[in-house]
Amino acid sequence: AGGRLRRDERDQKGSEMNDIPEQQLVKSARSGDADAFETLVRRYEKRVYALTLRMCGNPADAQEAAQEAFLSAWQSLPFFRGEASFATWLYRLASNASVDLLRREKRQKAVSLDDAELTLDIPDSRLTPHEEAERNELRDAIRTGLKSLPDDYRAVLVLRELHQLSYQEISDTLDVDVGTVKSRINRGRKRLCEFLTRTGNFSPAAPSKKTEKEGQ
């Protein structure tokens, strides 16, 4: 009975912590409050894991990178000054942990796209079996194409196309200037489209003048 009472008290405390504004949680965690940091971890663990999975390509490495990111966050919180949002700062740590892991292992890995796609004008209407087969073939080609990209290009494409981050958010996450972000996105998209064209999975349309001007 005593054990169940303690569990109930912990559950109640956890529920109360979930209602605390993020800024206050970050402030408490910076002061060494482990419960506040645990609440932040619960809020962001799924999103961080989704990012590391797409960066690393398999669950084991993704879990390791996510754990490294949260450990680094806990160790670095006293130095977090809030110039960027906590989420952006955490994404940066997760991205860095993923790239470091890939570089340590000296191998490229496919990016998991089972629940998301790049914006390559794939129709959303109901598909025939033949169209569904073509869509699956394109999805597999995208995985292979992303695998062939350098880490820097893969990182910006994952953050832009899959996580829908703005150029400024990607800049803050990767700690590079916005111009570099745009350049890497453009080059990464070009390389990916070239790969898909070579493999017969994509026929790119001519870009509009507006698109060329905006660099998108």
N, C-alpha and C positions, 0 to 999 in steps of 0.2 A: 504493500500500500504506500509505504514511504517513497519507494522508487517511482511509482506512478505519479505521486504528488509532485515530486521534483521534475518529472518530465512535463507535467501540465504547467508548472511554473515556467519552465524554459520555453515551452510553446507560447505561453502568454507573453513572455518577454520578447520573443522573436516577432510576434504579431505587432506588438507595440513599436518595436524598432523599425518595422516596415513602414510605419506611418510617419517616420521622421524625415524631413526634407533632406535631399542629398547633400546640400551645402553644409548642413549641420553634422551629418554623418562623417563627411570628409574632415571637418574640423576636429571632431571627436577622435577619429581614427589617427589623425596626425599627432594627437596627444597621447597615443598609445592605447586607445580603447579598442580591444580586440573584437568585442561584440559589434561595434559600429562597422569595423572593417569587414567582418563576416556578413553583415547585412549588405554591404556594397558588393561583395563577391556574389551573393545570391542574386542580386539585381542584374549583374552583368555576365555571369558565368556562361549563359547560353550564347550570348552575342559574341563574347570573346572566343568561345570554342568554335562557333560558326566561322569566324575569321581565320583562326589557326588551321581549321580543317581545310579550308579552301587554299590556304597558303602552303600547307604541308602535304596534303593529299591523302593521308590515311589517319584513322582514329588514334592510333598509338602515339604517333609523333605530334598530332594535334593536341592531345591531352597533355603531353610533356611540355609543349610550348605554352599552352594555356597556364599550366601550373607555374612555369618559370615566370610568366608575365605577372601573375598575381603575387608571387614571392617578391619579385622585383618591385612591384607596387607597394607592398607592405614595408620593404626596406627603404624605399625612396620617398615615402609619404612625408617625412619631416621636411623634405626639400621641395615639395610640391607647392608652388606659389599661386597657382590658379590663373596663370596667363591664358591657358587654354582650358576648356571644360575638362572635368574629370574623365568623361567618356573618351574624349579625344586623346588625352594623355594615356589612358589605359589601352586604347587601340594602338598607339605608338609602341608601347611596351610589348604588346602581343605581336605586332608586325615585326619588330626587331627580334623577338625571341624566335619567331618562325624562320626568319632569314638566317639567323645565327645557326639554328639547328640544321637547316638545309646545307649551309656552307660547311658545317662541321662534318656532316656525313658525305659531302662532296657528291651529291647526286640530285638530280631533278626528279620531282614527283608530280604525278597528275593531280589536277585540282578537281575536287568533288563538286559536280554541278547537278546532282540528282534533284535538288529542290529549287534551282534557280538557273537562269540562262543569261548570256550576254545579250545586249540589245542588237540583234542582227536581223530584225524585221521578220521574226518567225510568227506566222499567223496564229491567232488565238481561237479561231473558229473551229467548229467540230471537224475532225480530220477523218479521211477515209483510211483504211488499213495501209494503203500504199503511201499516203501522205504521212501517216504516223511512223512508218518504217524510215522514210526519208528524214523525218524530224529526229528520230533516234540516231540515225547515221550522222547527222550534223552535230548533235550533242556529243557523240563520241569523238568527232573530229575536233570540236572545240577543246575537249579535254586534252587531246594529243597536241593541239596547237599551243595551248597554254603551257603544257609541259616543256615545249621547245623554247619558250621565251626566257630571257634573262630574268633573274629575281626581281630587279628593279621595275621592269615592265609588267611583270605578273602582279606585283604588289599594287601598283596604281590601278590596273584594270579591275582587280578584285574589289578594291575599295570604291572605285567609281561605278562600275557596272553592276556589281552584286550588292554592295552595301549602300549604294546611292549617296555617297559622301560628296560634298561640294569640293571644288578645287582648293578652297582655303582650308577646309577640314582635312583633306589629304595632305596638304602642305604642313599643317600642324601635326598630323599623325606621324608623318615620315621625317619631319624636321628638314624639309627642303623647301626652296622658294616656289611660289606658284608657277612661275615660268618653267621651272624644271618639271613640275607636275604635268603641265599641259604638254610639254615636249615628249615626256615619257608616254603619256596616254596616246598621243598622236602616233608615235613610232610603234608602240605596242599594238595599237589597232591595225596599223598598216601591215606589220609583220604577221599578225594573226589572219588578216584578210588575205594576204598573199599566200599563206599556208593553206587556207581553206580553198582558195582559187586553184592552187596547184593540185590539190587532191580532188578537185571537182565537186566540192561541197558548197561552194558559194560563188555567186556572180555579182560582184559589187556594182551598184549603180554609180553613175557619175555624180560627184559631190556638187552641191549647189554653191553659188558664189558666197551666199550667206554663211554656209557651213565652213567654207574655206577661210572666210574672214574671221569667224569666231574660233577657229581651230578646234572644232568638236568632231 
